Structures are given as C-alpha cells and as structure tokens.
Amino acid sequence: MKKRFSTSWLCGVMLLGLTADAVQAEDERPIFITMQQEPYSYLDKNGNIDGYHYTIANLILEEAGFSHKATTAPIKRMVVELTSGTADCSIAAHSPFAQENFMHVADIGYELRVGIIPRKGIDLESYEDLKGLKIGVPAGMSIGDPFDSDETLDKVQTPDYEKSARMLEVGRIDAIMGAIESVRYSAFMKANIAHEIFGKPLVTTQYPFVLICSKTLPEDGYVLALKEATQRLKARGDIDAVIRDFFSFSVSAAPDMLQDAPPATKVR
C-alpha cells in the first residue's frame, strides 16, 4: 500500500527515518523554508523559483531587514527541518498538525481550501451529491474522513493535478479531490485548461495560512522581527497585492480563487 500524505502536510504527517540538511551559516538565519508545490513554491519553465508563498516569504524577510532569500523543499523534508530546528519559519495552513507541532506567529490573511471540485454543470450542494460521480484522487493525496475512508464513492486514482484536469476535460472523471487553488492553478498553467470547465467546489475543510516558526526558537529575536514585518505587510495590503497579482490570470474566469480578498494597494 502506498503511503499517503495530506494535500498540504496540514492535516497531519508521520515522518520516520528522515534526516535534515546541515544547519546553514548563522548570518543566513532566519532560514525561511517554503513548501515545494504549485502554486506555493515551484520551479518555473526557466528554472527559477516562483510561487506566492515564496514571494511573500521573501517580502517578509526583506521587510524584517534580512538580505537573504527563502529556500524551498519537498513537503516531508520541510516538516523535518522545521521540527528539528534546522529551518526556522514557513507559511503553512493552521491545521491541527501545525497547531501541535509549530509556533503560530501571524496570520497572512488568506486560506487553504480543500475539497472536491466538479466539472461545470455538476452541482455539489452537500457531501451526498458525490454519490455516483467518478472522482479523481491524485496519487498520495488525502483530505481526511469521511471522504478518505468512504468506500461507497467511485474514486479514480490519478498521477497528479495536471493529469486529473485533463481527464476531467475529456469526461473520464466528473470531479477532482484536493486543494482547490492547486487544482485550478495546475489545470490552467500546466494543462492550458480554461477555468470555465470547473463548477463550484464543495469545500470540506479550510484553514488560515499563517506564519509559523519552529518551537525551538524563542519568541523574541528572529520570530518577533518576522512577526512585526508580516503584520506591517498585511496592514499595508502588500500581501493581498502579491496574491492578487499571482492569480491575476484567473480573476475574470474564477474570481473565487481570490476568496474575496480586499482590493490590492500594490503589485509586485
């Protein structure tokens, strides 16, 4: 049986036998690490790191007076580095797992929404509406119960969000399970599929995205500087501006991707 992890390491991750990289030089701290997954942090077609979490992380570092950039790592390695104290801080959903294992520092004013997004024309008003649908489940992904353990649903294993979107487009599946914005972003940016193919998602879980830091750190020093920087950026509207700019391709076709964020005051 393949191991499964949540859509954003946010609903709980079990980690055994993993090791973290060596601690970076003290003058490069705080080490701000972001999750290597679209649309949070990823390599673009030119090999450069992009993603709105990565951009916000670097804005926070700059605002706090630090000259170095954030790093990015696959989900499991990121969790190991944060729990071990090898890395210092990140942006993550404030799930029960995050609440238990990390220090909540500051909200950024945006949410992770997880659930099932159907093909246009399919209305999902409640969980019961999933019955009879073919639902794409990307490899290794989980959104928790009742969906994960529900054997009455017709679940179709797919390689990833991009392949799921292509299958939805040609009618091989009726809906896709996962992080709503990641599904839509992968469909548009990687599969060149217009947002008009999607219906209104059934959101099963949502958590606020927050600045979190390792519990090994004191609450002053790095943590306080990053907290105050985040609060200033949020108050000025700079974080909203990054998010709106990043998802600007989708404003007309899928405005709810922005979750009714307030008007931006700046663009990156």
C-alpha positions as CSV (number, residue, x, y, z in Angstrom):
1,M,0.0,0.0,0.0
2,K,1.3,3.4,-0.9
3,K,1.9,6.0,1.8
4,R,-0.4,8.9,1.7
5,F,0.1,12.5,2.8
6,S,-2.3,15.4,3.1
7,T,-2.7,18.0,0.4
8,S,-0.5,20.4,2.3
9,W,1.1,18.4,5.2
10,L,-1.6,20.3,7.0
11,C,-3.9,17.5,8.2
12,G,-1.1,15.5,9.8
13,V,2.2,14.0,8.6
14,M,4.0,11.0,10.0
15,L,7.7,11.1,9.5
16,L,10.2,8.3,10.3
17,G,13.8,7.8,9.4
18,L,14.3,11.2,7.6
19,T,17.3,13.4,8.1
20,A,17.7,17.2,7.6
21,D,20.4,19.0,5.8
22,A,23.3,20.7,7.7
23,V,22.5,23.9,9.5
24,Q,23.2,27.0,7.4
25,A,25.6,29.7,8.5
26,E,24.4,31.9,11.3
27,D,24.4,35.0,9.1
28,E,21.8,33.3,6.8
29,R,19.3,32.9,9.6
30,P,16.4,33.0,10.0
31,I,16.0,30.1,7.5
32,F,12.6,30.6,5.9
33,I,11.6,27.5,4.1
34,T,8.5,27.2,1.8
35,M,6.6,24.1,0.5
36,Q,7.7,22.9,-2.9
37,Q,4.2,22.5,-4.5
38,E,2.3,24.6,-7.0
39,P,1.2,27.3,-6.6
40,Y,3.1,27.8,-3.3
41,S,6.7,27.4,-4.4
42,Y,8.0,25.7,-7.5
43,L,10.5,25.9,-10.4
44,D,9.1,27.8,-13.4
45,K,10.0,26.9,-17.0
46,N,13.2,28.9,-16.8
47,G,14.3,27.0,-13.7
48,N,13.6,29.9,-11.3
49,I,11.7,29.6,-8.0
50,D,8.2,31.1,-8.2
51,G,5.0,30.8,-6.2
52,Y,3.1,33.1,-4.0
53,H,4.3,31.6,-0.7
54,Y,7.9,32.0,-1.8
55,T,7.2,35.6,-2.9
56,I,5.5,36.5,0.4
57,A,8.3,34.8,2.4
58,N,10.9,37.0,0.7
59,L,8.8,40.1,1.2
60,I,8.7,39.3,5.0
61,L,12.4,38.7,5.1
62,E,13.1,42.0,3.3
63,E,10.7,43.9,5.5
64,A,12.3,42.5,8.6
65,G,15.7,43.7,7.5
66,F,17.2,40.4,6.3
67,S,19.1,40.3,2.9
68,H,19.0,36.6,2.1
69,K,16.2,34.7,0.3
70,A,13.9,31.9,1.4
71,T,14.6,28.3,0.5
72,T,12.1,25.7,-0.8
73,A,11.9,21.9,-0.2
74,P,9.5,19.0,-0.7
75,I,6.8,18.7,1.9
76,K,8.3,16.0,4.1
77,R,11.8,17.5,4.2
78,M,10.3,20.9,5.1
79,V,8.5,19.4,8.1
80,V,11.6,17.6,9.2
81,E,13.7,20.7,9.1
82,L,11.2,22.8,10.9
83,T,10.6,20.3,13.7
84,S,14.3,19.7,14.1
85,G,15.2,23.4,14.2
86,T,17.3,23.1,11.1
87,A,15.0,25.6,9.5
88,D,13.2,28.4,11.3
89,C,9.9,29.5,9.8
90,S,7.5,28.9,7.0
91,I,4.0,29.8,5.7
92,A,1.5,27.0,6.3
93,A,-2.1,26.3,6.9
94,H,-3.0,26.4,10.6
95,S,-4.2,22.8,10.8
96,P,-4.4,20.7,13.9
97,F,-1.0,19.2,12.9
98,A,0.6,22.7,12.6
99,Q,-1.0,23.8,15.8
100,E,0.5,20.9,17.7
101,N,4.0,21.0,16.2
102,F,4.8,24.6,15.4
103,M,4.6,28.1,16.8
104,H,1.8,30.2,15.4
105,V,3.3,33.7,14.8
106,A,1.0,35.7,12.5
107,D,-1.9,35.4,10.0
108,I,-1.3,36.4,6.4
109,G,-5.0,36.9,5.6
110,Y,-5.6,34.0,3.2
111,E,-6.9,30.4,3.5
112,L,-6.3,26.9,2.3
113,R,-9.5,25.4,0.9
114,V,-9.6,21.6,0.5
115,G,-12.4,19.6,-1.1
116,I,-13.9,18.4,-4.4
117,I,-14.1,20.5,-7.5
118,P,-16.6,19.2,-10.2
119,R,-16.9,19.6,-13.9
120,K,-19.1,22.5,-14.9
121,G,-22.8,21.5,-14.9
122,I,-22.4,19.3,-11.8
123,D,-23.8,20.9,-8.6
124,L,-22.3,19.8,-5.3
125,E,-24.5,21.2,-2.6
126,S,-23.7,18.6,0.0
127,Y,-21.5,15.5,0.6
128,E,-24.3,13.3,-0.6
129,D,-24.1,14.8,-4.0
130,L,-20.7,12.9,-4.5
131,K,-22.6,9.6,-4.8
132,G,-22.5,8.3,-8.4
133,L,-19.6,10.6,-9.5
134,K,-16.2,9.5,-10.7
135,I,-13.8,11.4,-8.5
136,G,-10.2,11.8,-9.4
137,V,-7.8,11.3,-6.5
138,P,-4.2,12.4,-7.2
139,A,-1.5,10.0,-6.0
140,G,-0.6,10.3,-2.4
141,M,-3.3,12.9,-1.6
142,S,-5.7,12.8,1.4
143,I,-8.3,15.2,2.6
144,G,-9.4,13.3,5.7
145,D,-12.6,11.5,6.6
146,P,-15.3,10.9,5.7
147,F,-14.0,11.1,2.2
148,D,-10.8,9.1,2.6
149,S,-12.5,6.1,4.2
150,D,-15.7,6.2,2.2
151,E,-15.7,3.0,0.1
152,T,-19.1,3.8,-1.4
153,L,-17.6,6.5,-3.6
154,D,-16.2,5.9,-7.1
155,K,-12.6,7.1,-6.7
156,V,-10.3,7.0,-9.7
157,Q,-6.5,7.1,-8.9
158,T,-4.7,9.8,-11.0
159,P,-1.0,10.7,-11.2
160,D,-1.3,14.4,-10.2
161,Y,-3.5,17.5,-10.5
162,E,-2.5,18.2,-14.1
163,K,-3.5,14.7,-15.3
164,S,-6.7,14.9,-13.3
165,A,-7.6,18.1,-15.0
166,R,-7.0,16.6,-18.5
167,M,-9.2,13.6,-17.5
168,L,-11.9,15.9,-16.3
169,E,-11.8,17.9,-19.6
170,V,-12.4,14.8,-21.7
171,G,-15.1,13.4,-19.4
172,R,-13.2,10.4,-17.9
173,I,-13.9,11.8,-14.4
174,D,-16.5,14.1,-13.0
175,A,-14.6,15.8,-10.2
176,I,-11.2,16.2,-8.6
177,M,-10.3,15.9,-4.9
178,G,-7.6,18.2,-3.5
179,A,-6.5,21.7,-2.6
180,I,-8.9,23.9,-4.7
181,E,-6.5,26.5,-5.8
182,S,-3.8,24.0,-6.6
183,V,-6.2,22.0,-8.9
184,R,-7.2,25.1,-10.8
185,Y,-3.7,26.5,-11.0
186,S,-2.2,23.3,-12.4
187,A,-5.1,23.0,-14.8
188,F,-4.6,26.5,-16.2
189,M,-0.8,26.8,-16.0
190,K,0.3,23.3,-16.9
191,A,-2.5,21.8,-18.9
192,N,-3.7,25.0,-20.5
193,I,-7.3,24.2,-19.5
194,A,-9.6,27.2,-19.1
195,H,-11.3,27.6,-15.7
196,E,-14.7,27.5,-17.4
197,I,-14.6,23.7,-17.2
198,F,-15.0,23.8,-13.4
199,G,-18.1,24.1,-11.4
200,K,-18.5,25.4,-7.8
201,P,-16.3,23.4,-5.4
202,L,-17.5,21.5,-2.4
203,V,-15.2,22.8,0.3
204,T,-14.8,20.2,3.1
205,T,-12.0,21.8,5.1
206,Q,-10.4,25.2,5.3
207,Y,-7.6,26.6,7.4
208,P,-6.0,30.1,7.5
209,F,-2.5,30.4,6.1
210,V,-0.1,31.7,8.8
211,L,3.5,32.4,9.5
212,I,4.7,29.5,11.6
213,C,8.1,29.0,13.3
214,S,9.9,26.2,15.0
215,K,9.1,25.7,18.6
216,T,12.9,25.5,19.3
217,L,13.1,29.3,18.8
218,P,12.4,32.0,21.5
219,E,9.5,34.3,20.7
220,D,11.8,37.4,20.5
221,G,14.7,37.9,18.1
222,Y,14.0,36.4,14.7
223,V,10.5,35.4,15.5
224,L,9.4,38.9,16.7
225,A,11.1,40.6,13.7
226,L,9.3,38.4,11.3
227,K,6.0,38.7,13.1
228,E,6.1,42.5,13.1
229,A,7.2,42.5,9.4
230,T,4.3,40.3,8.5
231,Q,1.8,42.5,10.4
232,R,3.1,45.6,8.6
233,L,2.9,44.0,5.2
234,K,-0.6,42.7,5.9
235,A,-1.8,46.1,7.2
236,R,-0.4,47.9,4.1
237,G,-2.1,45.5,1.7
238,D,1.2,44.2,0.3
239,I,0.4,40.5,1.0
240,D,-3.0,40.9,-0.6
241,A,-1.3,42.5,-3.6
242,V,1.1,39.6,-4.1
243,I,-1.8,37.1,-4.0
244,R,-3.9,39.2,-6.4
245,D,-1.0,39.7,-8.8
246,F,-0.1,36.0,-8.7
247,F,-3.6,34.9,-9.5
248,S,-4.4,37.8,-11.9
249,F,-4.8,35.3,-14.8
250,S,-7.9,33.9,-13.1
251,V,-9.7,37.0,-11.9
252,S,-12.3,37.1,-14.7
253,A,-12.7,33.3,-15.1
254,A,-12.6,32.2,-11.5
255,P,-12.7,35.2,-9.1
256,D,-13.4,33.0,-6.1
257,M,-9.8,31.8,-6.3
258,L,-9.0,35.0,-4.5
259,Q,-11.6,34.3,-1.8
260,D,-13.0,37.8,-1.9
261,A,-9.7,39.4,-0.8
262,P,-9.8,43.2,-0.4
263,P,-8.6,45.3,-3.3
264,A,-4.8,45.3,-3.7
265,T,-2.9,48.5,-3.0
266,K,0.4,47.4,-4.7
267,V,1.6,44.9,-7.2
268,R,4.9,43.0,-7.2
